[in-house]
Amino acid sequence: MEKYICTNCGFIYDPAVGDPSQGIDVNTPFEDLPDDWVCPVCYVSKDQFDPI
């Protein structure tokens, strides 16, 4: 599974970690994140992320 980086703040979404702060389970692909998911650091939307 691909990691994605926030183009605003540099936060990396890693599917192997998920996002416990927003209830996202481990091994959740970026594509499967809810549409209203936001960066846990700077709160921008998913469209501000690029694959790395």
N, CA, C and O atoms as a CHARMM CRD file, in Angstrom:
* protein
*
  208
    1    1 MET  N      0.84800  -1.19600   0.00000 PROA 1      0.00000
    2    1 MET  CA     0.00000   0.00000   0.00000 PROA 1      0.00000
    3    1 MET  C      0.88300   1.24600   0.00000 PROA 1      0.00000
    4    1 MET  O      1.90200   1.31900   0.68800 PROA 1      0.00000
    5    2 GLU  N      0.45900   2.20500  -0.78500 PROA 2      0.00000
    6    2 GLU  CA     1.22500   3.44100  -0.93300 PROA 2      0.00000
    7    2 GLU  C      1.05300   4.38300   0.24300 PROA 2      0.00000
    8    2 GLU  O     -0.00700   4.44500   0.86700 PROA 2      0.00000
    9    3 LYS  N      2.12600   5.11900   0.53200 PROA 3      0.00000
   10    3 LYS  CA     2.07100   6.21000   1.50000 PROA 3      0.00000
   11    3 LYS  C      1.73700   7.48700   0.72700 PROA 3      0.00000
   12    3 LYS  O      2.02800   7.60500  -0.46300 PROA 3      0.00000
   13    4 TYR  N      1.12300   8.43200   1.42600 PROA 4      0.00000
   14    4 TYR  CA     0.77100   9.71700   0.82700 PROA 4      0.00000
   15    4 TYR  C      1.29300  10.83200   1.71700 PROA 4      0.00000
   16    4 TYR  O      1.29400  10.71600   2.94300 PROA 4      0.00000
   17    5 ILE  N      1.73700  11.91500   1.08600 PROA 5      0.00000
   18    5 ILE  CA     2.27200  13.05500   1.83100 PROA 5      0.00000
   19    5 ILE  C      1.37400  14.28000   1.65600 PROA 5      0.00000
   20    5 ILE  O      0.89000  14.56500   0.56100 PROA 5      0.00000
   21    6 CYS  N      1.17000  14.98300   2.74200 PROA 6      0.00000
   22    6 CYS  CA     0.40600  16.23200   2.70700 PROA 6      0.00000
   23    6 CYS  C      1.28500  17.30700   2.07800 PROA 6      0.00000
   24    6 CYS  O      2.38700  17.57700   2.55400 PROA 6      0.00000
   25    7 THR  N      0.79200  17.91200   1.01400 PROA 7      0.00000
   26    7 THR  CA     1.57500  18.93900   0.32600 PROA 7      0.00000
   27    7 THR  C      1.60500  20.24500   1.10500 PROA 7      0.00000
   28    7 THR  O      2.38200  21.14300   0.78200 PROA 7      0.00000
   29    8 ASN  N      0.76800  20.35800   2.12700 PROA 8      0.00000
   30    8 ASN  CA     0.72400  21.57700   2.92900 PROA 8      0.00000
   31    8 ASN  C      1.73600  21.53600   4.07500 PROA 8      0.00000
   32    8 ASN  O      2.45700  22.50800   4.30200 PROA 8      0.00000
   33    9 CYS  N      1.79200  20.39800   4.80700 PROA 9      0.00000
   34    9 CYS  CA     2.63000  20.36500   6.01200 PROA 9      0.00000
   35    9 CYS  C      3.67000  19.24300   6.02800 PROA 9      0.00000
   36    9 CYS  O      4.55300  19.23800   6.88600 PROA 9      0.00000
   37   10 GLY  N      3.57800  18.29800   5.09600 PROA 10     0.00000
   38   10 GLY  CA     4.55600  17.22100   5.04200 PROA 10     0.00000
   39   10 GLY  C      4.18700  15.97300   5.83400 PROA 10     0.00000
   40   10 GLY  O      4.96500  15.02000   5.87400 PROA 10     0.00000
   41   11 PHE  N      3.01800  15.95800   6.46300 PROA 11     0.00000
   42   11 PHE  CA     2.57100  14.76100   7.17400 PROA 11     0.00000
   43   11 PHE  C      2.46800  13.60100   6.18900 PROA 11     0.00000
   44   11 PHE  O      1.99500  13.77600   5.06700 PROA 11     0.00000
   45   12 ILE  N      2.91000  12.42100   6.60900 PROA 12     0.00000
   46   12 ILE  CA     2.83000  11.24500   5.75200 PROA 12     0.00000
   47   12 ILE  C      1.77300  10.30200   6.30500 PROA 12     0.00000
   48   12 ILE  O      1.84900   9.85400   7.44900 PROA 12     0.00000
   49   13 TYR  N      0.78200  10.01200   5.46100 PROA 13     0.00000
   50   13 TYR  CA    -0.20700   8.99800   5.81800 PROA 13     0.00000
   51   13 TYR  C      0.36900   7.65000   5.41900 PROA 13     0.00000
   52   13 TYR  O      0.64600   7.40000   4.24600 PROA 13     0.00000
   53   14 ASP  N      0.54600   6.78500   6.40800 PROA 14     0.00000
   54   14 ASP  CA     1.08800   5.44900   6.19300 PROA 14     0.00000
   55   14 ASP  C     -0.00500   4.43400   6.51800 PROA 14     0.00000
   56   14 ASP  O     -0.41800   4.32900   7.67300 PROA 14     0.00000
   57   15 PRO  N     -0.48200   3.68200   5.52000 PROA 15     0.00000
   58   15 PRO  CA    -1.53700   2.70600   5.77600 PROA 15     0.00000
   59   15 PRO  C     -1.17000   1.69000   6.85200 PROA 15     0.00000
   60   15 PRO  O     -2.05200   1.17700   7.54100 PROA 15     0.00000
   61   16 ALA  N      0.11400   1.39500   7.00500 PROA 16     0.00000
   62   16 ALA  CA     0.54700   0.43700   8.02100 PROA 16     0.00000
   63   16 ALA  C      0.29200   0.95400   9.43600 PROA 16     0.00000
   64   16 ALA  O      0.27700   0.18000  10.39300 PROA 16     0.00000
   65   17 VAL  N      0.09300   2.26900   9.56200 PROA 17     0.00000
   66   17 VAL  CA    -0.16700   2.89200  10.86100 PROA 17     0.00000
   67   17 VAL  C     -1.63100   3.30000  10.99000 PROA 17     0.00000
   68   17 VAL  O     -2.20100   3.24500  12.08000 PROA 17     0.00000
   69   18 GLY  N     -2.23800   3.70700   9.87900 PROA 18     0.00000
   70   18 GLY  CA    -3.60200   4.23500   9.92900 PROA 18     0.00000
   71   18 GLY  C     -3.59600   5.63400  10.54000 PROA 18     0.00000
   72   18 GLY  O     -2.58700   6.33800  10.48000 PROA 18     0.00000
   73   19 ASP  N     -4.70100   6.02700  11.11700 PROA 19     0.00000
   74   19 ASP  CA    -4.79900   7.32600  11.80500 PROA 19     0.00000
   75   19 ASP  C     -5.68400   7.15200  13.03500 PROA 19     0.00000
   76   19 ASP  O     -6.87600   7.45600  13.00000 PROA 19     0.00000
   77   20 PRO  N     -5.08500   6.65800  14.13100 PROA 20     0.00000
   78   20 PRO  CA    -5.87100   6.40300  15.34200 PROA 20     0.00000
   79   20 PRO  C     -6.58900   7.64300  15.87400 PROA 20     0.00000
   80   20 PRO  O     -7.63200   7.52700  16.51900 PROA 20     0.00000
   81   21 SER  N     -6.03500   8.83100  15.60700 PROA 21     0.00000
   82   21 SER  CA    -6.66400  10.05800  16.11700 PROA 21     0.00000
   83   21 SER  C     -8.03700  10.29500  15.50300 PROA 21     0.00000
   84   21 SER  O     -8.86300  11.00800  16.07300 PROA 21     0.00000
   85   22 GLN  N     -8.28400   9.68600  14.31700 PROA 22     0.00000
   86   22 GLN  CA    -9.56900   9.85300  13.64400 PROA 22     0.00000
   87   22 GLN  C    -10.29000   8.52000  13.45100 PROA 22     0.00000
   88   22 GLN  O    -11.22300   8.41600  12.65400 PROA 22     0.00000
   89   23 GLY  N     -9.84400   7.49700  14.19600 PROA 23     0.00000
   90   23 GLY  CA   -10.51200   6.20300  14.14600 PROA 23     0.00000
   91   23 GLY  C    -10.25000   5.39800  12.88800 PROA 23     0.00000
   92   23 GLY  O    -11.04400   4.52700  12.53400 PROA 23     0.00000
   93   24 ILE  N     -9.13800   5.67800  12.20300 PROA 24     0.00000
   94   24 ILE  CA    -8.79400   4.94500  10.98300 PROA 24     0.00000
   95   24 ILE  C     -7.91100   3.75600  11.35800 PROA 24     0.00000
   96   24 ILE  O     -6.83200   3.92700  11.92600 PROA 24     0.00000
   97   25 ASP  N     -8.38000   2.55900  11.03600 PROA 25     0.00000
   98   25 ASP  CA    -7.67600   1.33000  11.39300 PROA 25     0.00000
   99   25 ASP  C     -6.37500   1.14900  10.62700 PROA 25     0.00000
  100   25 ASP  O     -6.18800   1.69100   9.53700 PROA 25     0.00000
  101   26 VAL  N     -5.48500   0.37300  11.22600 PROA 26     0.00000
  102   26 VAL  CA    -4.25100  -0.05200  10.56400 PROA 26     0.00000
  103   26 VAL  C     -4.61800  -0.77200   9.26600 PROA 26     0.00000
  104   26 VAL  O     -5.64400  -1.44800   9.19100 PROA 26     0.00000
  105   27 ASN  N     -3.78000  -0.62200   8.25700 PROA 27     0.00000
  106   27 ASN  CA    -3.94800  -1.24500   6.93600 PROA 27     0.00000
  107   27 ASN  C     -5.12700  -0.69300   6.14100 PROA 27     0.00000
  108   27 ASN  O     -5.68100  -1.38800   5.28900 PROA 27     0.00000
  109   28 THR  N     -5.51800   0.56400   6.41700 PROA 28     0.00000
  110   28 THR  CA    -6.55400   1.22400   5.61800 PROA 28     0.00000
  111   28 THR  C     -5.87600   1.98900   4.48500 PROA 28     0.00000
  112   28 THR  O     -5.15800   2.95500   4.74300 PROA 28     0.00000
  113   29 PRO  N     -6.09100   1.57600   3.23500 PROA 29     0.00000
  114   29 PRO  CA    -5.48800   2.29800   2.10400 PROA 29     0.00000
  115   29 PRO  C     -6.00600   3.74300   2.04700 PROA 29     0.00000
  116   29 PRO  O     -7.13300   4.03400   2.45000 PROA 29     0.00000
  117   30 PHE  N     -5.16200   4.62300   1.54100 PROA 30     0.00000
  118   30 PHE  CA    -5.53700   6.03600   1.42800 PROA 30     0.00000
  119   30 PHE  C     -6.84700   6.19800   0.66500 PROA 30     0.00000
  120   30 PHE  O     -7.68800   7.02200   1.02500 PROA 30     0.00000
  121   31 GLU  N     -7.01000   5.40600  -0.39100 PROA 31     0.00000
  122   31 GLU  CA    -8.19900   5.50000  -1.22400 PROA 31     0.00000
  123   31 GLU  C     -9.48300   5.16400  -0.45600 PROA 31     0.00000
  124   31 GLU  O    -10.57400   5.59200  -0.83500 PROA 31     0.00000
  125   32 ASP  N     -9.33900   4.39900   0.62000 PROA 32     0.00000
  126   32 ASP  CA   -10.50000   3.99000   1.41100 PROA 32     0.00000
  127   32 ASP  C    -10.80400   4.92300   2.58000 PROA 32     0.00000
  128   32 ASP  O    -11.75400   4.69100   3.32800 PROA 32     0.00000
  129   33 LEU  N    -10.00400   5.97600   2.74100 PROA 33     0.00000
  130   33 LEU  CA   -10.30100   6.94200   3.79700 PROA 33     0.00000
  131   33 LEU  C    -11.61600   7.64100   3.49200 PROA 33     0.00000
  132   33 LEU  O    -11.93600   7.86100   2.32400 PROA 33     0.00000
  133   34 PRO  N    -12.38400   7.99500   4.51100 PROA 34     0.00000
  134   34 PRO  CA   -13.64700   8.70400   4.26200 PROA 34     0.00000
  135   34 PRO  C    -13.40700  10.02600   3.52700 PROA 34     0.00000
  136   34 PRO  O    -12.34700  10.63600   3.67000 PROA 34     0.00000
  137   35 ASP  N    -14.37800  10.45800   2.75300 PROA 35     0.00000
  138   35 ASP  CA   -14.24000  11.70500   1.99500 PROA 35     0.00000
  139   35 ASP  C    -14.01500  12.91400   2.89100 PROA 35     0.00000
  140   35 ASP  O    -13.41400  13.90000   2.46400 PROA 35     0.00000
  141   36 ASP  N    -14.49300  12.84500   4.13600 PROA 36     0.00000
  142   36 ASP  CA   -14.33800  13.99000   5.04100 PROA 36     0.00000
  143   36 ASP  C    -13.09300  13.88800   5.92600 PROA 36     0.00000
  144   36 ASP  O    -12.90800  14.69600   6.83600 PROA 36     0.00000
  145   37 TRP  N    -12.23300  12.88500   5.65400 PROA 37     0.00000
  146   37 TRP  CA   -10.98000  12.75700   6.40800 PROA 37     0.00000
  147   37 TRP  C    -10.10300  13.95900   6.11100 PROA 37     0.00000
  148   37 TRP  O    -10.06200  14.44300   4.97900 PROA 37     0.00000
  149   38 VAL  N     -9.39800  14.44300   7.13400 PROA 38     0.00000
  150   38 VAL  CA    -8.48100  15.57900   6.97500 PROA 38     0.00000
  151   38 VAL  C     -7.12700  15.23000   7.57100 PROA 38     0.00000
  152   38 VAL  O     -7.01000  14.32100   8.39400 PROA 38     0.00000
  153   39 CYS  N     -6.12500  15.95400   7.15000 PROA 39     0.00000
  154   39 CYS  CA    -4.78300  15.79000   7.70000 PROA 39     0.00000
  155   39 CYS  C     -4.84700  16.02700   9.21000 PROA 39     0.00000
  156   39 CYS  O     -5.38300  17.04500   9.65000 PROA 39     0.00000
  157   40 PRO  N     -4.30400  15.09500  10.01400 PROA 40     0.00000
  158   40 PRO  CA    -4.37300  15.26400  11.46300 PROA 40     0.00000
  159   40 PRO  C     -3.46200  16.36900  11.99300 PROA 40     0.00000
  160   40 PRO  O     -3.55300  16.73000  13.16600 PROA 40     0.00000
  161   41 VAL  N     -2.59200  16.90700  11.15100 PROA 41     0.00000
  162   41 VAL  CA    -1.68100  17.96500  11.59000 PROA 41     0.00000
  163   41 VAL  C     -2.19900  19.34900  11.20400 PROA 41     0.00000
  164   41 VAL  O     -2.26800  20.24800  12.04200 PROA 41     0.00000
  165   42 CYS  N     -2.56800  19.51900   9.91000 PROA 42     0.00000
  166   42 CYS  CA    -2.94300  20.86100   9.44800 PROA 42     0.00000
  167   42 CYS  C     -4.38800  20.96300   8.95200 PROA 42     0.00000
  168   42 CYS  O     -4.84200  22.04000   8.56600 PROA 42     0.00000
  169   43 TYR  N     -5.10600  19.83600   8.96600 PROA 43     0.00000
  170   43 TYR  CA    -6.54700  19.79800   8.68900 PROA 43     0.00000
  171   43 TYR  C     -6.95800  20.10600   7.24800 PROA 43     0.00000
  172   43 TYR  O     -8.09600  20.50800   7.00400 PROA 43     0.00000
  173   44 VAL  N     -6.04500  19.92200   6.29400 PROA 44     0.00000
  174   44 VAL  CA    -6.45900  20.06300   4.88700 PROA 44     0.00000
  175   44 VAL  C     -7.09900  18.76000   4.42300 PROA 44     0.00000
  176   44 VAL  O     -6.92900  17.71900   5.05800 PROA 44     0.00000
  177   45 SER  N     -7.83300  18.82000   3.32200 PROA 45     0.00000
  178   45 SER  CA    -8.56800  17.65500   2.82000 PROA 45     0.00000
  179   45 SER  C     -7.65600  16.69100   2.04900 PROA 45     0.00000
  180   45 SER  O     -6.49600  16.98900   1.76500 PROA 45     0.00000
  181   46 LYS  N     -8.22600  15.52900   1.72300 PROA 46     0.00000
  182   46 LYS  CA    -7.48300  14.46900   1.03000 PROA 46     0.00000
  183   46 LYS  C     -6.89900  14.91600  -0.30200 PROA 46     0.00000
  184   46 LYS  O     -5.87700  14.38600  -0.73700 PROA 46     0.00000
  185   47 ASP  N     -7.53200  15.88100  -0.95100 PROA 47     0.00000
  186   47 ASP  CA    -7.03200  16.29500  -2.27400 PROA 47     0.00000
  187   47 ASP  C     -5.72200  17.07000  -2.20300 PROA 47     0.00000
  188   47 ASP  O     -5.14200  17.41600  -3.23200 PROA 47     0.00000
  189   48 GLN  N     -5.25900  17.34000  -0.99200 PROA 48     0.00000
  190   48 GLN  CA    -3.98600  18.02300  -0.79200 PROA 48     0.00000
  191   48 GLN  C     -2.83300  17.03200  -0.54900 PROA 48     0.00000
  192   48 GLN  O     -1.74000  17.43400  -0.14900 PROA 48     0.00000
  193   49 PHE  N     -3.08200  15.75200  -0.79100 PROA 49     0.00000
  194   49 PHE  CA    -2.08700  14.70300  -0.59000 PROA 49     0.00000
  195   49 PHE  C     -1.63100  14.14100  -1.93100 PROA 49     0.00000
  196   49 PHE  O     -2.41500  14.02000  -2.87200 PROA 49     0.00000
  197   50 ASP  N     -0.33900  13.79800  -1.99700 PROA 50     0.00000
  198   50 ASP  CA     0.22100  13.16000  -3.18700 PROA 50     0.00000
  199   50 ASP  C      0.86700  11.82800  -2.78600 PROA 50     0.00000
  200   50 ASP  O      1.39900  11.70200  -1.68300 PROA 50     0.00000
  201   51 PRO  N      0.81700  10.83500  -3.68700 PROA 51     0.00000
  202   51 PRO  CA     1.49700   9.57500  -3.38600 PROA 51     0.00000
  203   51 PRO  C      3.01700   9.76400  -3.34700 PROA 51     0.00000
  204   51 PRO  O      3.57500  10.60400  -4.05200 PROA 51     0.00000
  205   52 ILE  N      3.66300   8.96300  -2.50800 PROA 52     0.00000
  206   52 ILE  CA     5.13600   9.00700  -2.45600 PROA 52     0.00000
  207   52 ILE  C      5.70100   7.61300  -2.62700 PROA 52     0.00000
  208   52 ILE  O      6.91900   7.43500  -2.61400 PROA 52     0.00000
